[in-house]
Amino acid sequence: MNGSDPEATARQWALGKLTARERIALLLDEGSFVELDPFARHRATGFGMEHRRPDTDGVVTGWGTVEGRQVCVFAHDPRIFGGALGEVFAAKVHKLMDLAESTGVPIVGLNDGGGARIQEGVNALAGFGEIFRRNVRASGVLPQLSVVFGACAGGAVYSPALTDFVFAVQDNAKLFITGPDVIAAVTGERISLEDLGGAAIHASRTGVATFVAEDEAGCLEDVRYLLSFLPSNNQEEPPTVISSDPSDRGCEALLDLVPVEPNRSYDVRDVITEIVDDGEYLELHARWAGNIVCALSRLGGHVVGIVANQPSVLAGVLDIDAAEKAARFVRTCDAFNIPLVTLVDVPGFLPGSGQEHAGIIRRGAKLLYAYCDATVPRIQVILRKAYGGAYIVMDSKSIGADLSFAWPSNEVAVMGADAAANIIFRKELAAAPDPRARRAELVAEYTERLMTPYVAAERGLVDDVIDPRVTRSVLIRSLALLRTKRPALPHRKHGNVPL
């Protein structure tokens, strides 16, 4: 169990890290693991490799259960060749991924290795390529989860990047294409491993890490929790549970949580807590693009994906990171039959040359594309304000939401009343004896004529204006109806996503 080198095991423990099999034991139900190819050994020669042929060749593969559901798992063993991938190592992973695909079960990869095994040259590189090809083939078919416990460098980072979810352990996980030494030699830049590719960087700045945990045990518990929301494959529905939270429970707190004044801030996570079963949800990318919240939860015992503007961060505007974060989440939910609930309180897109020059048109279009392409049940709830193109993008009826509801205090318009008055009535205000008083009158008139939810409801762009207190029950009843939704799609090879 401790590998062929007790000293390597001791070094692993001294770093506060578990061995490959210890990690698997924490992930899977007790006694459920069935190992594959435990006696596999590499066939490479040269550089002294023929004298070092340990069992497993540096990766432990097999299957077991998580809460009784089958899961395939592979775990790098950094005690053997530093966890670096060679030809036989790769073949074991290929075999496991093929088994997962043929049986329709999720794949969990436990990563802690040094990339390609240099002594095996191009054979190691080809091994990575075959993994990447299988990652893509299984994309949208099987849930693929990557956990990074230590080094994940060079070509090795692309397998986690191709999977659906990436977990990273704080202080230990390091993901990067080129290391600090190479960067220093080529560019002269000096940077530490942590600042280059640590878990905090990938959780808050790059968006590579979906979740970050303080330690390995907590990380693996988080993996188990995430799996409880996911189907085993795209032909199944997500797991349901019997909820003790009444479906008709009133949400009295919602009357006070969301201020009527459009410029006052609040935390939309409080709204989510009030609506969902027992106030429980799992937020994805919590440290990245905080102006939008993406979470998995349950309503009436059924899994839902929630996308919500976050007024407490950048007033809830959409920017490049928020659009890409939400687009990825929408496509993930759609791939795995998870209905979408979108909570809207958006003042627009973030203005500025920085956003425009960084490609907000192209990259913001990813969210629009994701929603338009999604075939799962989709419900929009307008909590307060919904302005301009950002309102359209946040799953409006015009781009295919099945149902749209609005709270009585919400405003749906091209822009806020103040800004609209400045544009529409510019000349009249300039000529008015008392511009301030006249401006207030015109703002009130514009608001009454065009910004109430009843204007949108009159035109069928909102299906009903509801009391905030019944939001939970309306959502549960609506999702029950939409569970039999059967969309008709045109024949095509695939769409051309604005990548």
C-alpha positions as CSV (number, residue, x, y, z in Angstrom):
1,M,0.0,0.0,0.0
2,N,2.9,2.4,0.7
3,G,4.6,1.8,-2.6
4,S,8.0,0.3,-3.4
5,D,10.0,3.1,-1.7
6,P,9.1,3.7,2.0
7,E,11.3,6.8,2.0
8,A,9.2,8.4,-0.9
9,T,6.1,7.7,1.2
10,A,7.6,9.4,4.2
11,R,8.5,12.4,2.1
12,Q,4.9,12.5,0.8
13,W,3.5,12.5,4.3
14,A,6.1,15.1,5.4
15,L,4.7,17.5,2.9
16,G,1.2,17.0,4.4
17,K,0.1,15.0,1.3
18,L,-1.5,11.7,1.0
19,T,-0.5,8.8,-1.2
20,A,-2.5,7.9,-4.3
21,R,-4.4,5.0,-2.7
22,E,-5.1,7.0,0.4
23,R,-6.7,9.7,-1.7
24,I,-8.8,7.1,-3.5
25,A,-9.9,5.7,-0.2
26,L,-11.2,9.1,0.9
27,L,-13.0,9.7,-2.3
28,L,-14.8,6.4,-2.7
29,D,-17.2,4.5,-0.4
30,E,-15.3,2.3,2.0
31,G,-14.2,-1.0,0.5
32,S,-15.6,-0.3,-2.9
33,F,-12.4,0.3,-4.9
34,V,-11.5,-2.2,-7.6
35,E,-8.0,-1.6,-9.0
36,L,-7.0,-2.2,-12.6
37,D,-3.5,-3.1,-13.8
38,P,-1.7,-3.0,-10.4
39,F,1.2,-4.9,-11.8
40,A,1.8,-2.8,-14.9
41,R,5.4,-1.7,-15.5
42,H,7.1,0.4,-18.1
43,R,9.1,-1.2,-20.9
44,A,11.5,1.8,-21.5
45,T,15.2,1.3,-21.7
46,G,18.1,3.8,-21.5
47,F,19.0,6.4,-18.9
48,G,18.9,3.6,-16.3
49,M,15.1,3.1,-16.8
50,E,15.6,-0.7,-17.3
51,H,16.7,-0.9,-13.6
52,R,13.7,1.0,-12.2
53,R,10.5,-0.8,-13.1
54,P,8.1,-0.3,-10.1
55,D,4.5,-1.7,-10.1
56,T,1.7,0.6,-11.3
57,D,4.2,2.7,-13.3
58,G,3.2,5.8,-11.3
59,V,-0.6,5.8,-11.6
60,V,-3.4,3.9,-9.8
61,T,-6.5,3.3,-11.8
62,G,-9.8,1.5,-11.1
63,W,-13.4,2.1,-10.1
64,G,-15.6,2.2,-7.1
65,T,-18.7,4.0,-5.7
66,V,-19.6,7.4,-4.3
67,E,-22.8,7.2,-2.3
68,G,-23.5,4.0,-4.0
69,R,-23.0,5.3,-7.6
70,Q,-20.3,4.0,-9.8
71,V,-17.3,6.2,-10.6
72,C,-14.0,5.6,-12.5
73,V,-10.9,7.1,-10.9
74,F,-7.2,7.5,-11.6
75,A,-4.6,8.9,-9.3
76,H,-1.0,10.0,-10.0
77,D,1.5,8.5,-7.6
78,P,4.2,11.2,-7.2
79,R,6.4,8.7,-5.3
80,I,7.1,6.9,-8.6
81,F,9.0,9.0,-11.2
82,G,7.5,12.1,-9.6
83,G,4.1,11.1,-11.0
84,A,5.4,11.8,-14.6
85,L,3.5,10.2,-17.4
86,G,5.1,7.5,-19.6
87,E,3.8,5.2,-22.2
88,V,2.4,2.5,-19.9
89,F,1.1,5.1,-17.4
90,A,-0.8,6.7,-20.3
91,A,-2.1,3.3,-21.5
92,K,-3.6,2.6,-18.1
93,V,-5.5,6.0,-18.1
94,H,-6.6,5.4,-21.7
95,K,-8.1,2.0,-20.7
96,L,-9.9,3.5,-17.7
97,M,-11.3,6.4,-19.8
98,D,-12.6,3.9,-22.4
99,L,-14.2,1.9,-19.7
100,A,-15.9,4.9,-18.2
101,E,-17.2,5.9,-21.7
102,S,-18.5,2.4,-22.5
103,T,-20.3,2.1,-19.1
104,G,-21.5,5.6,-18.8
105,V,-20.0,6.6,-15.5
106,P,-18.1,9.8,-14.3
107,I,-14.3,10.1,-14.4
108,V,-12.4,11.6,-11.6
109,G,-8.7,12.3,-12.1
110,L,-6.4,12.9,-9.1
111,N,-3.5,14.9,-10.4
112,D,-0.1,15.2,-8.8
113,G,2.7,14.8,-11.3
114,G,5.5,16.4,-13.2
115,G,4.1,16.2,-16.7
116,A,5.6,14.0,-19.4
117,R,8.3,11.5,-18.5
118,I,11.4,13.0,-20.2
119,Q,13.2,9.6,-20.4
120,E,10.5,8.2,-22.7
121,G,10.5,11.2,-25.1
122,V,7.8,11.4,-27.8
123,N,6.0,8.2,-26.5
124,A,5.0,10.2,-23.4
125,L,3.8,13.1,-25.4
126,A,1.6,10.8,-27.5
127,G,0.2,9.4,-24.3
128,F,-0.9,12.9,-23.3
129,G,-2.5,13.5,-26.7
130,E,-4.6,10.3,-26.4
131,I,-5.8,11.5,-23.0
132,F,-6.8,14.9,-24.5
133,R,-8.6,13.2,-27.4
134,R,-10.6,11.1,-24.9
135,N,-11.4,14.2,-22.7
136,V,-13.0,15.8,-25.7
137,R,-14.8,12.7,-26.8
138,A,-16.4,12.3,-23.4
139,S,-17.1,16.1,-23.1
140,G,-20.8,16.6,-22.5
141,V,-21.3,12.8,-22.3
142,L,-19.7,12.0,-18.9
143,P,-19.0,14.3,-16.0
144,Q,-15.2,14.7,-15.9
145,L,-13.7,16.0,-12.7
146,S,-10.1,16.9,-12.1
147,V,-8.4,17.3,-8.7
148,V,-5.0,19.0,-8.5
149,F,-3.1,18.1,-5.3
150,G,0.4,19.2,-6.4
151,A,2.3,19.9,-9.6
152,C,0.4,20.0,-12.9
153,A,2.8,21.5,-15.5
154,G,3.3,21.7,-19.2
155,G,1.1,19.6,-21.4
156,A,-0.4,18.0,-18.2
157,V,-2.5,21.0,-17.5
158,Y,-4.6,20.6,-20.6
159,S,-6.4,17.5,-19.4
160,P,-7.8,19.3,-16.4
161,A,-8.6,22.3,-18.6
162,L,-10.6,20.1,-20.9
163,T,-12.7,18.6,-18.0
164,D,-15.9,20.0,-16.6
165,F,-14.7,20.9,-13.1
166,V,-11.3,21.6,-11.6
167,F,-10.6,21.3,-7.8
168,A,-7.3,22.6,-6.4
169,V,-5.8,22.3,-2.9
170,Q,-4.7,25.6,-1.4
171,D,-0.9,26.1,-1.1
172,N,-0.1,22.8,-2.8
173,A,-1.7,22.9,-6.3
174,K,0.4,24.5,-9.0
175,L,-0.8,24.7,-12.6
176,F,1.3,26.3,-15.4
177,I,2.4,25.8,-18.9
178,T,6.0,27.1,-18.4
179,G,7.7,27.2,-15.1
180,P,9.4,30.2,-13.4
181,D,12.9,29.1,-14.5
182,V,11.9,29.0,-18.2
183,I,10.1,32.3,-17.9
184,A,13.1,33.9,-16.3
185,A,15.4,32.6,-19.0
186,V,13.2,33.7,-21.9
187,T,11.7,36.9,-20.7
188,G,13.8,37.9,-17.6
189,E,10.7,38.0,-15.5
190,R,11.1,36.6,-11.9
191,I,8.0,35.1,-10.3
192,S,7.3,32.4,-7.7
193,L,5.5,29.2,-8.3
194,E,2.6,30.4,-6.1
195,D,2.2,33.7,-7.9
196,L,2.5,32.0,-11.3
197,G,0.1,29.1,-11.0
198,G,-1.0,28.7,-7.4
199,A,-4.6,27.7,-6.5
200,A,-5.4,31.3,-5.4
201,I,-4.4,32.7,-8.8
202,H,-6.4,30.1,-10.7
203,A,-9.4,30.6,-8.4
204,S,-9.5,34.4,-8.5
205,R,-7.9,35.5,-11.7
206,T,-7.8,32.9,-14.5
207,G,-11.0,31.0,-13.7
208,V,-9.2,27.6,-14.2
209,A,-10.0,26.4,-10.7
210,T,-13.7,25.8,-10.1
211,F,-13.2,25.0,-6.4
212,V,-10.4,25.5,-3.9
213,A,-10.1,23.6,-0.6
214,E,-7.8,24.0,2.4
215,D,-6.7,20.4,2.5
216,E,-6.9,17.1,0.7
217,A,-9.6,15.6,2.8
218,G,-11.9,18.6,2.5
219,C,-11.2,18.7,-1.3
220,L,-12.2,15.1,-1.8
221,E,-15.4,15.6,0.3
222,D,-16.2,18.5,-2.0
223,V,-15.8,16.2,-5.0
224,R,-18.3,13.8,-3.4
225,Y,-20.7,16.6,-2.8
226,L,-20.5,17.9,-6.4
227,L,-21.2,14.4,-7.7
228,S,-24.4,14.3,-5.8
229,F,-25.8,17.0,-8.2
230,L,-24.6,15.3,-11.4
231,P,-26.1,12.5,-13.5
232,S,-23.8,9.6,-14.3
233,N,-24.0,10.5,-18.0
234,N,-25.9,12.7,-20.4
235,Q,-28.6,10.1,-21.0
236,E,-29.7,10.2,-17.3
237,E,-31.4,12.8,-15.2
238,P,-29.6,14.3,-12.1
239,P,-30.2,12.5,-8.8
240,T,-33.4,13.5,-7.0
241,V,-34.0,13.5,-3.3
242,I,-37.0,13.7,-1.1
243,S,-37.0,17.2,0.3
244,S,-38.4,18.0,3.7
245,D,-38.7,21.7,2.7
246,P,-42.3,22.3,1.7
247,S,-42.7,23.3,-2.0
248,D,-45.3,25.9,-1.1
249,R,-43.2,27.5,1.7
250,G,-43.6,31.2,1.6
251,C,-40.4,33.4,1.3
252,E,-41.4,36.3,3.5
253,A,-37.7,37.4,3.8
254,L,-37.6,38.3,0.1
255,L,-39.7,41.4,0.7
256,D,-36.8,42.9,2.7
257,L,-33.7,41.3,1.1
258,V,-34.0,43.1,-2.3
259,P,-34.2,46.9,-1.9
260,V,-36.8,48.7,-4.1
261,E,-34.3,51.4,-4.9
262,P,-32.3,50.3,-8.0
263,N,-29.0,51.7,-6.8
264,R,-29.0,50.0,-3.4
265,S,-26.7,47.0,-3.0
266,Y,-27.6,43.5,-1.6
267,D,-26.2,40.0,-1.7
268,V,-28.1,37.9,-4.2
269,R,-26.8,34.8,-2.4
270,D,-29.3,35.6,0.3
271,V,-32.1,35.4,-2.3
272,I,-30.8,32.0,-3.4
273,T,-30.7,30.7,0.2
274,E,-34.2,31.8,0.7
275,I,-35.6,30.2,-2.4
276,V,-33.8,26.8,-2.6
277,D,-34.4,23.6,-0.6
278,D,-33.2,24.0,3.0
279,G,-31.1,27.0,1.9
280,E,-28.3,24.7,0.5
281,Y,-26.4,25.3,-2.7
282,L,-23.0,24.8,-4.1
283,E,-21.4,27.8,-5.7
284,L,-19.0,27.4,-8.6
285,H,-16.1,29.8,-9.2
286,A,-16.9,31.7,-6.0
287,R,-13.7,33.7,-6.1
288,W,-13.7,34.6,-9.8
289,A,-16.0,37.1,-11.6
290,G,-18.0,37.8,-8.4
291,N,-20.4,40.0,-10.2
292,I,-22.3,36.9,-11.3
293,V,-23.2,33.9,-9.2
294,C,-23.4,30.3,-10.6
295,A,-24.6,27.6,-8.3
296,L,-26.1,24.1,-8.2
297,S,-29.0,23.5,-5.8
298,R,-32.3,21.8,-5.6
299,L,-35.9,22.9,-5.8
300,G,-38.5,20.4,-4.7
301,G,-35.8,17.7,-4.5
302,H,-34.7,18.2,-8.1
303,V,-31.4,19.6,-9.2
304,V,-31.3,23.1,-10.8
305,G,-28.5,25.4,-12.0
306,I,-28.9,29.0,-10.8
307,V,-27.3,32.0,-12.6
308,A,-27.7,35.3,-10.8
309,N,-26.4,38.8,-11.2
310,Q,-24.6,39.9,-8.0
311,P,-25.4,43.6,-7.1
312,S,-22.9,43.6,-4.3
313,V,-20.0,43.3,-6.8
314,L,-19.7,45.9,-9.6
315,A,-23.4,46.6,-9.2
316,G,-24.0,43.2,-10.9
317,V,-22.9,44.4,-14.4
318,L,-21.9,41.9,-17.0
319,D,-18.2,42.0,-18.1
320,I,-15.9,39.6,-19.9
321,D,-15.2,37.3,-17.0
322,A,-18.8,37.2,-15.8
323,A,-20.0,36.3,-19.3
324,E,-17.5,33.6,-19.8
325,K,-18.1,32.2,-16.3
326,A,-21.8,32.0,-16.8
327,A,-21.6,30.7,-20.4
328,R,-19.5,27.8,-19.3
329,F,-21.9,27.0,-16.4
330,V,-25.0,27.2,-18.7
331,R,-23.4,24.8,-21.2
332,T,-22.4,22.4,-18.4
333,C,-26.0,22.4,-17.1
334,D,-27.4,21.9,-20.5
335,A,-25.1,19.0,-21.3
336,F,-26.1,17.2,-18.1
337,N,-29.9,17.8,-18.2
338,I,-29.9,20.3,-15.3
339,P,-32.7,23.0,-15.6
340,L,-31.7,26.6,-15.4
341,V,-33.1,29.4,-13.2
342,T,-31.8,32.9,-14.0
343,L,-32.2,35.6,-11.4
344,V,-31.9,39.0,-13.1
345,D,-30.8,42.3,-11.6
346,V,-28.5,43.8,-14.2
347,P,-27.8,47.4,-15.1
348,G,-26.0,46.6,-18.3
349,F,-22.5,45.7,-19.6
350,L,-19.4,47.2,-18.0
351,P,-18.5,50.2,-20.1
352,G,-14.9,51.2,-20.9
353,S,-12.2,50.9,-23.6
354,G,-10.5,48.1,-21.5
355,Q,-13.6,45.9,-21.9
356,E,-14.1,46.8,-25.6
357,H,-10.5,46.2,-26.6
358,A,-10.3,42.9,-24.6
359,G,-13.2,41.6,-26.8
360,I,-16.4,42.1,-24.8
361,I,-18.4,41.8,-28.1
362,R,-16.9,38.4,-29.0
363,R,-16.5,37.1,-25.5
364,G,-19.8,38.4,-24.2
365,A,-21.5,36.7,-27.1
366,K,-20.5,33.3,-25.5
367,L,-23.2,33.8,-22.8
368,L,-25.8,34.7,-25.4
369,Y,-24.8,31.7,-27.5
370,A,-24.9,29.4,-24.5
371,Y,-28.4,30.4,-23.5
372,C,-29.8,30.3,-27.0
373,D,-28.3,26.8,-27.6
374,A,-29.6,25.4,-24.3
375,T,-32.5,22.9,-24.5
376,V,-33.1,22.2,-20.8
377,P,-36.0,23.9,-19.0
378,R,-35.2,27.6,-18.6
379,I,-36.9,30.1,-16.3
380,Q,-36.1,33.7,-15.9
381,V,-37.0,35.7,-12.7
382,I,-36.5,39.5,-12.9
383,L,-35.8,40.6,-9.4
384,R,-35.3,44.3,-9.8
385,K,-33.7,46.0,-12.9
386,A,-33.0,44.6,-16.3
387,Y,-31.5,47.1,-18.7
388,G,-30.4,47.0,-22.3
389,G,-28.6,44.2,-24.0
390,A,-27.6,42.7,-20.7
391,Y,-31.3,42.0,-20.0
392,I,-31.6,40.2,-23.4
393,V,-28.5,38.1,-22.6
394,M,-29.7,37.0,-19.2
395,D,-32.1,34.5,-20.7
396,S,-35.0,36.7,-21.7
397,K,-38.0,35.3,-23.5
398,S,-36.7,36.7,-26.8
399,I,-33.8,34.3,-26.7
400,G,-35.8,31.2,-25.7
401,A,-36.5,31.2,-22.0
402,D,-39.5,28.9,-21.4
403,L,-41.0,31.1,-18.7
404,S,-40.3,34.6,-17.4
405,F,-41.6,36.0,-14.1
406,A,-41.0,39.5,-12.7
407,W,-41.4,41.0,-9.2
408,P,-43.7,44.0,-9.0
409,S,-40.9,46.5,-8.3
410,N,-38.7,45.6,-11.3
411,E,-37.7,47.8,-14.2
412,V,-37.3,46.4,-17.8
413,A,-36.0,49.0,-20.2
414,V,-33.3,49.9,-22.7
415,M,-31.6,51.9,-19.9
416,G,-32.3,53.5,-16.6
417,A,-34.9,56.4,-16.5
418,D,-32.3,59.0,-15.6
419,A,-30.0,58.1,-18.6
420,A,-32.9,57.8,-20.9
421,A,-34.3,61.2,-20.0
422,N,-30.9,62.8,-20.7
423,I,-30.9,61.4,-24.2
424,I,-34.6,61.6,-25.2
425,F,-35.3,65.0,-23.7
426,R,-31.9,66.7,-24.1
427,K,-33.2,69.7,-26.0
428,E,-36.4,70.1,-23.9
429,L,-34.3,70.1,-20.7
430,A,-31.9,72.6,-22.1
431,A,-34.8,75.0,-22.9
432,A,-36.8,74.5,-19.6
433,P,-36.9,77.4,-17.1
434,D,-36.3,74.9,-14.3
435,P,-34.3,71.9,-15.9
436,R,-34.1,70.0,-12.6
437,A,-37.9,70.1,-11.9
438,R,-38.7,69.3,-15.6
439,R,-36.2,66.5,-15.6
440,A,-37.9,64.9,-12.6
441,E,-41.2,65.1,-14.3
442,L,-39.9,63.5,-17.5
443,V,-38.1,60.7,-15.6
444,A,-41.3,59.9,-13.8
445,E,-43.2,59.9,-17.1
446,Y,-40.7,57.6,-18.8
447,T,-40.7,55.2,-15.8
448,E,-44.5,54.9,-15.7
449,R,-44.8,54.4,-19.4
450,L,-42.0,52.1,-20.2
451,M,-40.3,50.7,-17.1
452,T,-42.9,48.9,-15.1
453,P,-43.1,45.1,-15.3
454,Y,-46.7,45.4,-16.6
455,V,-45.5,46.9,-19.8
456,A,-43.4,43.8,-20.5
457,A,-46.2,41.6,-19.3
458,E,-48.7,43.3,-21.6
459,R,-46.4,42.4,-24.6
460,G,-45.9,38.8,-23.4
461,L,-42.2,39.3,-22.6
462,V,-43.0,38.5,-19.0
463,D,-45.4,35.7,-18.3
464,D,-46.6,37.0,-15.0
465,V,-45.8,39.6,-12.3
466,I,-45.6,37.6,-9.1
467,D,-45.4,38.3,-5.4
468,P,-41.8,37.7,-4.3
469,R,-43.0,35.5,-1.5
470,V,-44.4,32.9,-3.9
471,T,-41.2,32.7,-6.0
472,R,-40.2,29.3,-4.6
473,S,-43.5,27.7,-5.2
474,V,-43.9,29.2,-8.7
475,L,-40.5,27.9,-9.7
476,I,-41.2,24.4,-8.4
477,R,-44.5,24.2,-10.1
478,S,-43.0,25.6,-13.4
479,L,-40.1,23.1,-13.3
480,A,-42.5,20.3,-12.8
481,L,-44.4,21.3,-16.0
482,L,-41.2,21.8,-18.0
483,R,-39.8,18.4,-17.0
484,T,-41.5,16.9,-20.1
485,K,-40.0,19.6,-22.5
486,R,-38.9,18.0,-25.7
487,P,-37.2,20.5,-28.0
488,A,-36.9,19.9,-31.7
489,L,-33.5,20.7,-33.1
490,P,-32.2,21.3,-36.6
491,H,-29.8,18.7,-38.0
492,R,-26.2,20.0,-37.9
493,K,-22.7,18.8,-37.1
494,H,-22.3,21.4,-34.4
495,G,-22.7,25.1,-33.9
496,N,-19.8,27.6,-34.2
497,V,-19.4,28.9,-30.7
498,P,-17.7,32.4,-30.5
499,L,-14.6,31.1,-28.7
